[in-house]
């Protein structure tokens, strides 16, 4: 492995995560860092969140949210009055906290899981390596945030449902699965999520020198369990 492959600046690693991930993983392995890439993900998410709530038609959003929640007609006025007291600043605050916490906790949980799995397999890599891998492979979410900003710009009226905000979701791409227990999953699974998981599979395989199929089985198991539990819960409640 030559120096050009392993010694890279931050900008080079960002570019390579998208264009040449194997080279990026080789560099990250030698100098694991997680704060900068994770900050990029958080800041892009905050930018999209701020833009969304700054341009949102609040009255329309309240009605749309209540419609999506299937509120009973007898409780509709009460719920509308309660939500009507929410301001843009409050909504952005909730959205900002959720974005930052979700980004960090997702990377943390992934790192803990990979660290445990790798330790069982006899790996010498430390937790900091897996936290770095989880953080760097989350960079596709920056592309997702950019896609959301474009989507918001294409709705100047401000009438864009939070459920339709991400144009890369399977539901937005036509796989709605409406009326089934998998409808919530179709709204949650995005192309950027699949991209990020694909990068995790590739990086885990490269670092531990195992097959892609074995890496895919290890990395995707938690996702399959979570989505399976969601589908089962929706089916039980419907």
Protein Blocks (a to p, Z undefined) as FASTA:
>chain_A
ZZklmmccfklmmmmmmmmmmlmmmmmmmmgcfklmmmmmmmmmmmmmmmmmmmpcfklm
mmmmmmmnopafklmmmmmmmmmmpcfklmmmmmmmmmmmmmmmmmmmmmmmmmmmmmmn
opabdfklmmmmmmmmmmmmmmmmmmmmmmmmmmmnopacfklmpmmbfklnopnogoia
klmmmmmpcfklmmmmmmmmmmmmmmnopafklmmmmmmmmmmmmmmmmmmmmmmmZZ
